[in-house]
């Protein structure tokens, strides 16, 4: 039997359309359900629990190398294996809600141990439940199945293949940050909002990016927060939730490569036609039109193709977790190297851990269709540090970072993937480019989104 290190199974997710974060309770713990969630006494919703199986090799046999789509692989034959589970808790909260303490346990530690450092280790073949309890009485349960076997053949990823988009995006960041310290994250050496004086940091690890000028240091509505990003010479995009975005008449500043400040006035804004109020929802997008074009020295951000799946076949894509994906030996999926900014105007590194390749169908939970990230350093971030390599230039997303952009880097250019909507996710601009271009057409100005050219990279 050939056992690919893929993930499968069902995860506990909840619909976030209710801005009060109070979904219906799901099931009864006494019935051993396939999915269970019990709200706390106040009916509050504070977290999502995910448990992803990974195959751990406990004894090796003969090894050989190969490739699976865009990744180099290793195959172990005659191996002994067990099922472990990667467990993480994501708290998707509005800024006014304080995160709760969530405790993880196992219903049967003879089958699987309680999660530690993000991993629940299988003990013996059988079934059990991973239980998550928050400090306000909320409970979620994820049933799991453990298999301990001998004589297995296991294939797992070892590195992105040369020439692939995944390898290219990794190299674009890794070569720039090699040997850098956290001071290289600062995008400006001078940032004086009172005098409108800004000086780019020549020692920033991303200083030589061709379109770093797409990011604004300040606007008169939200200050250094809610920064948005320039997507045409005359338009910028912002997040909509909580009304945290510049309005018509507000002014937004951009800075030329020679440190000259350009202040543009917003003449009109358009909200995504499917947006639902000011709560966090999937259509968390505003497009703003300026009173004039930016100077040609200020460059805008491009976007990915509407469906990036052919270029990233092993990255989790599509309707979330619907298909198996190749995994590394430590259980991490072939995540995509990325970067992002914060309200402090630092350029931080991150990983894209899930990238949808379709817009949200009506009635589907929007969390299934966000771009989702792993952020922070080895000491911080909303996902277990065991899941991703050392990330010394990482920054966790905190209150006030909403609207700051996240990117991949392609051929020395920032390519927009999303703006921060939650501490780990955002709206996939590329997937809904048709609607956004319609908004741009309505606003006027003669521009649409520009798709990054990926023709040099193989597809599968």
Buried (B, 14 or more C-beta within 10 A) or exposed (E): EEBBBBBEBEBBBBBBBBBEBEBEEBBEEEEEBEBBBBBBEEBBBBBBBBBBBBBBBBEEBEEEEEEBBBBBBBBBBEBBBBBBBBBBBBBBBBEEBEBBEBEBBBBBEEBBBBBEEBBBBBBEEBEBBBBBBBEBEBBBBBBBBBBBBEEBBBBBBBBBBEEBBBBBBBBBBEEBBEEBEEEBBBBBEEBEBEEBBBEBBEEBBBBEBEBBBBBBBBBBBBEBBBBBBBBBBBBBBBBBBBEBBBBEEBBBBBBBEEEEBBBBBBBBBBBBEBBBEBBBBBBBBBBBBBEEBBEEEBBBBBBBBBBBBBBBBBBBBBBBBEEBBBBBBBBBBBBBBBBBBBBBBBBBBBBBBBBBBBBBEEEBBBBBBBBBBBBBBEEEBBBBBBBBEEBEBBBBBBEBBBBBBBBBBBEEBBBBBBBBBBBBBBBBBBBBBEBBBBBBEEBEBEBBBBBBEBEEBBBE
